[in-house]
Amino acid sequence: MNKIFKYQLINLLTVCILLTAKSIVAQINPFGLPQASTFKNEFKYTNPVTRDTAISMRDHFIIKVDKKWYCVGTSEPVWTGPNPGVRLLVSEDLINWKQHSFIIDAKKLPPDCPYNGRFWAPEIHFIKNKYYLTVNSGKVTAEDPKGMKTHSVWLFSADSVTGPYKLVNGPLTPQYNNDATLFEDEDGQTYLYCSGNGLFQAKIDLNTGTLTTPIAKFLDKKQPGWPEWMVGGIEGPFVIKKEGTYFMFFSTWTRGYEVGLLKSKSPLGPWELASPEPIFGTRKKGYRPELAKSGGYENLKFTDTQDPYQETGHNALFIGPDGQLWNSCHYFMYEKRPYPYSQTFEAWEKTPQMGIEPVHYKKGMFYINGPTWTEQKIQY
């Protein structure tokens, strides 16, 4: 073998090796996704994010303003009577939360205030350079100490997320409604969605706080032809638009606490299920058996999810640390959780706490993995 031929053969073998290596790398990473070394930031979290009885809430709604996150929700006590008002939490890292203030303080309301009952599921939306707060409450009387007979939706506005908030109008509907949310479309039209033995919708003029179309029920928990996992109750709508489609997240407490997803080509429907099954949540056969029995759905067949929660629901979306959509809702530990989970409950575990998860969108569908209860790492 002469030296020239030997040199050419070595070069040829080198090229073959390099091409083979490149092919292997392409097979491992066929879409050219960034390798771990290209990520600049890492966000770690473990649910529930809050573990503090002093700021325990249900129905967590988070909004990011500048470099901080703010959260409102339903404060304790939830069921036994009037609660303290609308608590505002604040965090600089989405992990460590503290109370900022009460943007509605029940102690400071006058005796004749028409919304001094239970402050359920408040939300804050930034629309047309103002912060709009929806609150669900009613008037406490001697005959109605919880204010549930007049429980409906109230609208407030402020120039800053921290307030002060001024009443715009209320009650917005002539009947019992709850869990109000707002959605502004690309054309500037704004819509109100809420629950109340079903899901409701209407157009709303935020300047005056008046509905410009009648409040209309569009989905019942026992809608003919709809799935049985809704029959216990549906609540907590939240609407977002993606690629020309309107998506409505909603919750049901039939099998535990789960999140379903509707979709439509119009902000007022008709709505249809985007997924035949809930896209997120927890299922527990032993959850609220008295409600299942009284509601006639105690014989539903399903399997418990392998997590330590009895509730992960009433969700809303917000902008997370990576600039993407995240999900928030209350995570409530299961009072009958089995081994290997600890059978000893800490004080915070007996109250609802905040949980968060990243939201994924692919091929016209939203996905939320979890609920998780171990440390999670998000690289971006």
Backbone torsions as a table, in degrees:
resi	resn	phi	psi	omega
1	MET	NA	121.2	179.6
2	ASN	-76.6	164.4	-173.3
3	LYS	-65.4	-36.3	-178.4
4	ILE	-66.0	-46.4	179.9
5	PHE	-63.6	-40.3	178.9
6	LYS	-62.0	-40.4	179.9
7	TYR	-65.7	-41.2	178.9
8	GLN	-64.3	-39.0	-180.0
9	LEU	-65.4	-40.9	178.5
10	ILE	-63.1	-42.3	178.8
11	ASN	-62.6	-41.6	179.9
12	LEU	-63.1	-43.3	178.2
13	LEU	-63.7	-38.2	179.3
14	THR	-63.3	-44.5	178.5
15	VAL	-61.7	-42.2	179.9
16	CYS	-62.3	-42.4	-180.0
17	ILE	-63.6	-44.2	-179.4
18	LEU	-64.3	-41.9	178.6
19	LEU	-64.6	-39.8	178.8
20	THR	-64.5	-43.6	179.3
21	ALA	-61.9	-42.0	179.1
22	LYS	-63.6	-38.1	178.7
23	SER	-65.3	-40.1	178.9
24	ILE	-63.6	-44.0	179.0
25	VAL	-61.3	-41.1	179.9
26	ALA	-63.6	-36.1	178.6
27	GLN	-70.0	-36.2	179.2
28	ILE	-69.0	-38.7	-176.2
29	ASN	-129.1	66.6	-170.6
30	PRO	-65.3	-22.1	-176.4
31	PHE	-98.5	4.9	-179.4
32	GLY	66.9	29.4	-179.9
33	LEU	-66.4	147.5	-179.6
34	PRO	-62.4	138.5	177.7
35	GLN	-76.9	162.7	-175.3
36	ALA	-55.2	-33.1	-176.5
37	SER	-68.8	-17.5	-178.4
38	THR	-85.1	-13.5	178.0
39	PHE	-72.7	137.9	-178.0
40	LYS	-99.4	-24.4	-174.5
41	ASN	-131.0	154.5	176.3
42	GLU	-137.5	131.3	179.2
43	PHE	-116.0	124.7	-179.8
44	LYS	-113.0	138.8	176.5
45	TYR	-151.5	153.8	175.2
46	THR	-134.2	123.9	179.5
47	ASN	-83.2	149.8	-10.5
48	PRO	-65.9	144.0	-177.0
49	VAL	-69.4	-44.9	175.5
50	THR	-91.8	145.7	179.1
51	ARG	-143.5	61.8	-171.0
52	ASP	-146.4	118.1	-180.0
53	THR	-65.6	-25.0	-177.3
54	ALA	-68.2	-27.0	179.8
55	ILE	-119.2	25.7	177.8
56	SER	-62.4	132.9	177.3
57	MET	-147.5	163.0	168.1
58	ARG	-109.4	166.6	168.6
59	ASP	59.0	46.8	-176.1
60	HIS	-61.7	129.3	175.2
61	PHE	-123.5	120.6	-175.7
62	ILE	-112.3	139.1	173.5
63	ILE	-132.5	134.6	177.8
64	LYS	-95.2	129.6	177.3
65	VAL	-129.3	117.5	-174.4
66	ASP	56.9	-118.3	-176.9
67	LYS	-107.8	15.3	-179.5
68	LYS	-123.7	156.3	174.1
69	TRP	-111.5	138.5	177.8
70	TYR	-120.8	148.2	-175.5
71	CYS	-140.0	136.4	170.7
72	VAL	-122.8	162.9	179.9
73	GLY	-174.3	-173.1	179.1
74	THR	-89.7	114.2	-177.1
75	SER	-83.9	157.2	174.0
76	GLU	-73.5	149.6	-5.6
77	PRO	-77.6	140.4	-175.3
78	VAL	-87.6	-44.4	-168.2
79	TRP	-103.0	-22.4	-166.8
80	THR	-90.9	-4.7	179.3
81	GLY	156.7	-162.2	179.9
82	PRO	-59.0	138.7	175.1
83	ASN	-105.8	176.1	-166.8
84	PRO	-72.2	-9.9	-179.5
85	GLY	129.4	-152.6	-179.8
86	VAL	-105.1	106.7	-178.4
87	ARG	-84.0	136.0	177.1
88	LEU	-113.5	120.3	175.5
89	LEU	-99.9	157.1	178.7
90	VAL	-140.2	147.4	178.3
91	SER	-149.1	145.8	176.0
92	GLU	-99.2	-10.7	-177.1
93	ASP	-133.4	4.1	179.8
94	LEU	72.1	1.6	-179.2
95	ILE	-113.1	-49.9	-178.4
96	ASN	-96.2	113.4	-176.5
97	TRP	-114.3	145.5	174.5
98	LYS	-141.0	160.4	178.8
99	GLN	-76.9	130.0	176.2
100	HIS	-89.3	-48.8	-175.6
101	SER	-176.5	178.4	165.2
102	PHE	-104.8	112.8	179.7
103	ILE	-76.6	-18.1	161.6
104	ILE	-131.9	116.0	-178.0
105	ASP	-105.0	111.9	-175.6
106	ALA	-59.5	-31.0	-178.2
107	LYS	-67.2	-23.5	-176.7
108	LYS	-96.9	1.5	-179.9
109	LEU	-81.2	143.6	178.2
110	PRO	-67.9	155.4	-177.2
111	PRO	-57.6	-30.3	-177.3
112	ASP	-93.4	12.5	-179.3
113	CYS	-61.3	131.0	-176.6
114	PRO	-80.7	-2.0	178.8
115	TYR	-130.5	56.0	-177.2
116	ASN	-112.1	22.2	-179.8
117	GLY	-91.4	-129.6	178.9
118	ARG	-88.0	124.4	-179.2
119	PHE	-92.0	96.9	-173.9
120	TRP	-104.3	138.9	167.7
121	ALA	47.1	55.0	175.8
122	PRO	-70.0	154.2	175.3
123	GLU	-139.7	152.4	176.3
124	ILE	-123.4	123.2	179.6
125	HIS	-122.7	135.6	177.5
126	PHE	-95.2	108.9	-176.2
127	ILE	-136.6	129.3	177.7
128	LYS	51.7	47.8	173.9
129	ASN	64.5	21.5	173.9
130	LYS	-133.6	155.3	175.1
131	TYR	-98.9	120.0	-179.4
132	TYR	-108.2	125.3	-179.0
133	LEU	-106.8	123.1	171.7
134	THR	-101.3	133.3	-179.6
135	VAL	-132.0	141.2	179.2
136	ASN	-113.1	116.4	-176.0
137	SER	-161.2	175.7	178.4
138	GLY	-147.5	-177.6	-177.0
139	LYS	-96.2	129.4	177.5
140	VAL	-80.5	131.3	174.1
141	THR	-134.1	171.3	177.9
142	ALA	-61.8	-35.8	180.0
143	GLU	-80.6	-22.0	-177.4
144	ASP	-134.1	75.3	-173.5
145	PRO	-66.6	-12.1	177.5
146	LYS	-104.2	-6.6	178.1
147	GLY	68.6	25.3	-175.3
148	MET	-81.5	-22.5	-179.2
149	LYS	-68.1	-26.9	179.5
150	THR	-113.9	16.1	-177.4
151	HIS	-63.9	120.6	179.3
152	SER	-156.2	-161.8	-171.3
153	VAL	-103.1	136.0	177.7
154	TRP	-124.7	145.5	-176.3
155	LEU	-120.7	130.0	178.0
156	PHE	-126.3	160.6	177.3
157	SER	-140.0	158.2	179.1
158	ALA	-155.6	159.0	176.5
159	ASP	-86.7	-16.8	178.2
160	SER	-126.6	149.9	-179.4
161	VAL	-62.5	-27.4	-179.4
162	THR	-88.2	-0.6	178.7
163	GLY	93.7	-170.1	7.2
164	PRO	-74.6	146.1	-180.0
165	TYR	-98.0	135.6	178.8
166	LYS	-114.8	142.3	-179.9
167	LEU	-65.4	128.9	173.6
168	VAL	-93.0	-50.5	179.9
169	ASN	-170.3	159.9	175.1
170	GLY	165.8	157.9	-6.9
171	PRO	-70.1	147.2	-175.2
172	LEU	-78.4	-21.5	179.7
173	THR	-126.1	155.1	-176.4
174	PRO	-85.9	11.8	-173.4
175	GLN	-142.0	178.0	174.9
176	TYR	-66.3	119.7	170.8
177	ASN	-140.8	157.8	-173.2
178	ASN	-150.0	171.0	171.2
179	ASP	56.3	44.7	-178.0
180	ALA	-70.0	144.6	174.7
181	THR	-140.6	159.0	-179.6
182	LEU	-120.5	150.6	176.0
183	PHE	-144.1	125.6	175.6
184	GLU	-101.9	125.3	179.5
185	ASP	-84.2	172.4	-177.2
186	GLU	-65.9	-23.3	179.8
187	ASP	-88.0	5.4	178.3
188	GLY	90.9	-9.1	176.1
189	GLN	-70.6	142.2	-179.7
190	THR	-118.4	144.0	-175.1
191	TYR	-127.3	145.4	175.1
192	LEU	-109.8	132.3	174.0
193	TYR	-125.8	146.5	-179.9
194	CYS	-158.9	175.9	178.2
195	SER	-116.5	-176.4	-178.4
196	GLY	145.0	75.0	-172.4
197	ASN	59.3	41.8	-177.8
198	GLY	140.1	-174.6	179.1
199	LEU	-112.3	140.1	-174.5
200	PHE	-127.2	161.7	179.7
201	GLN	-154.0	155.0	176.8
202	ALA	-168.7	159.8	168.3
203	LYS	-81.2	151.3	-179.4
204	ILE	-139.7	140.8	171.1
205	ASP	-95.6	109.5	-174.8
206	LEU	-69.4	-29.0	-179.0
207	ASN	-60.9	-39.3	-178.9
208	THR	-106.7	-12.1	-178.6
209	GLY	68.8	31.2	179.8
210	THR	-113.8	145.1	177.1
211	LEU	-79.3	131.0	-179.4
212	THR	-96.5	-5.1	168.3
213	THR	-133.5	151.7	-179.7
214	PRO	-60.5	142.8	174.3
215	ILE	-65.4	126.7	-172.7
216	ALA	-131.1	133.6	175.5
217	LYS	-80.0	127.8	-178.4
218	PHE	-118.2	-9.4	179.1
219	LEU	-150.6	127.1	177.4
220	ASP	-103.7	153.2	-179.9
221	LYS	-64.6	-22.3	178.4
222	LYS	-116.7	37.6	179.2
223	GLN	-58.2	126.7	-179.9
224	PRO	-56.3	131.3	178.5
225	GLY	86.9	-4.5	179.3
226	TRP	-95.2	161.7	-170.2
227	PRO	-68.5	154.1	-176.7
228	GLU	-71.7	-16.3	179.5
229	TRP	-72.8	0.0	177.0
230	MET	-99.2	-13.1	-164.1
231	VAL	-68.4	-21.1	178.5
232	GLY	-69.8	-37.9	-179.7
233	GLY	162.2	147.2	177.0
234	ILE	-127.6	145.0	-172.5
235	GLU	-161.2	-176.6	167.3
236	GLY	56.7	53.2	178.4
237	PRO	-68.3	148.8	173.5
238	PHE	-148.6	127.5	-171.0
239	VAL	-115.7	140.1	175.6
240	ILE	-143.6	150.8	178.5
241	LYS	-111.7	134.8	-178.7
242	LYS	-144.6	122.2	176.6
243	GLU	52.3	43.1	175.4
244	GLY	82.0	-0.7	179.9
245	THR	-113.2	138.5	176.4
246	TYR	-93.1	128.6	178.9
247	PHE	-115.4	134.7	176.2
248	MET	-119.7	115.0	171.7
249	PHE	-82.4	142.1	175.6
250	PHE	-150.7	162.3	-176.5
251	SER	-116.2	156.6	175.2
252	THR	-139.8	142.7	-179.5
253	TRP	-109.4	22.6	-175.7
254	THR	-65.2	-47.8	-174.5
255	ARG	-112.0	10.6	-173.6
256	GLY	147.0	-113.8	171.1
257	TYR	-148.0	111.6	-174.5
258	GLU	-129.2	159.5	-179.3
259	VAL	-114.9	121.2	175.5
260	GLY	-100.6	170.4	-177.1
261	LEU	-138.6	126.7	175.0
262	LEU	-107.9	162.8	174.8
263	LYS	-145.0	157.2	-179.0
264	SER	-160.1	159.2	174.2
265	LYS	-93.2	-1.6	179.3
266	SER	-134.8	147.9	179.6
267	PRO	-68.2	-14.3	177.0
268	LEU	-113.8	21.8	175.9
269	GLY	82.8	-172.1	10.0
270	PRO	-70.9	144.0	-178.9
271	TRP	-97.3	144.9	175.4
272	GLU	-137.2	160.8	178.9
273	LEU	-67.6	128.2	174.0
274	ALA	-79.8	-25.1	178.6
275	SER	-139.3	135.7	-179.5
276	PRO	-68.0	-17.9	178.3
277	GLU	-123.1	158.2	174.7
278	PRO	-55.9	147.4	-178.4
279	ILE	-93.8	-3.2	-176.2
280	PHE	-166.3	156.1	172.1
281	GLY	131.9	-174.3	-179.2
282	THR	-126.3	144.3	177.8
283	ARG	-122.0	130.2	178.7
284	LYS	-143.2	120.5	-178.4
285	LYS	-62.9	-30.4	-177.3
286	GLY	-88.8	11.3	-176.5
287	TYR	-84.7	124.8	176.9
288	ARG	44.8	58.3	-177.3
289	PRO	-62.1	-28.6	-179.6
290	GLU	-66.9	-34.9	177.3
291	LEU	-70.2	-40.3	179.0
292	ALA	-62.1	-40.0	-179.4
293	LYS	-69.4	-45.7	-179.3
294	SER	-69.0	-27.6	179.4
295	GLY	-87.6	-5.9	177.2
296	GLY	77.4	22.4	179.6
297	TYR	-124.4	25.9	-178.9
298	GLU	-69.4	-14.3	-178.3
299	ASN	-96.9	11.9	177.7
300	LEU	-61.2	139.2	179.9
301	LYS	-99.1	120.6	175.4
302	PHE	-162.9	167.5	-178.1
303	THR	-109.2	138.0	176.8
304	ASP	-62.8	144.1	172.9
305	THR	-79.6	151.4	-175.4
306	GLN	-89.0	65.1	177.0
307	ASP	-140.1	166.4	-176.2
308	PRO	-89.7	16.4	-172.8
309	TYR	-106.1	152.4	170.0
310	GLN	-107.9	-17.5	176.3
311	GLU	-142.4	130.3	166.0
312	THR	-144.3	86.5	-173.4
313	GLY	-156.5	-169.6	-171.1
314	HIS	52.4	70.4	-171.1
315	ASN	-94.3	165.2	171.3
316	ALA	-151.7	159.3	-178.7
317	LEU	-105.4	152.1	178.5
318	PHE	-152.3	169.9	178.6
319	ILE	-86.7	121.8	-175.4
320	GLY	-90.2	-169.7	-175.5
321	PRO	-66.1	-23.4	-179.9
322	ASP	-94.6	6.6	-179.2
323	GLY	80.4	5.5	-179.5
324	GLN	-104.9	172.8	179.3
325	LEU	-73.3	136.8	174.5
326	TRP	-127.6	162.7	-179.3
327	ASN	-110.8	140.6	174.4
328	SER	-129.4	146.2	172.9
329	CYS	-170.8	178.4	179.5
330	HIS	-90.4	139.2	176.6
331	TYR	-111.2	125.0	-175.0
332	PHE	-126.6	120.7	-176.5
333	MET	-63.1	145.2	-178.0
334	TYR	-76.9	124.2	-176.4
335	GLU	-69.5	-13.7	179.0
336	LYS	-119.9	29.4	-175.1
337	ARG	-60.8	138.6	-175.7
338	PRO	-88.1	170.0	169.3
339	TYR	-57.9	140.5	17.4
340	PRO	-92.7	8.7	177.8
341	TYR	-71.1	147.8	-179.2
342	SER	-59.5	135.2	179.4
343	GLN	-88.4	-2.4	176.4
344	THR	-100.5	122.3	-177.3
345	PHE	-96.3	132.7	170.7
346	GLU	-80.9	163.4	-174.6
347	ALA	-57.4	-42.4	-176.9
348	TRP	-67.3	-25.4	-178.4
349	GLU	-72.1	-14.0	179.3
350	LYS	-91.0	6.1	179.7
351	THR	-131.6	155.4	178.0
352	PRO	-70.6	140.2	-178.4
353	GLN	-131.0	168.2	-177.3
354	MET	-78.0	136.0	172.7
355	GLY	-129.4	145.9	-179.8
356	ILE	-135.3	150.5	175.3
357	GLU	-151.5	147.2	174.9
358	PRO	-68.3	149.9	179.4
359	VAL	-108.4	136.7	-178.8
360	HIS	-116.7	145.6	178.1
361	TYR	-130.3	126.9	-178.9
362	LYS	-152.2	128.2	175.8
363	LYS	52.0	48.8	174.2
364	GLY	77.2	20.6	-176.0
365	MET	-144.2	140.7	174.9
366	PHE	-93.6	144.7	178.7
367	TYR	-135.2	143.8	173.9
368	ILE	-133.0	114.1	178.5
369	ASN	-77.8	151.2	178.9
370	GLY	111.7	-161.9	9.6
371	PRO	-72.9	144.6	-178.4
372	THR	-100.4	159.6	177.9
373	TRP	-142.1	4.7	173.7
374	THR	-114.2	169.4	-177.4
375	GLU	-61.0	132.6	178.4
376	GLN	-116.0	146.2	179.5
377	LYS	-125.8	127.3	177.6
378	ILE	-117.2	120.1	179.0
379	GLN	-103.9	138.1	-179.8
380	TYR	-154.1	NA	NA
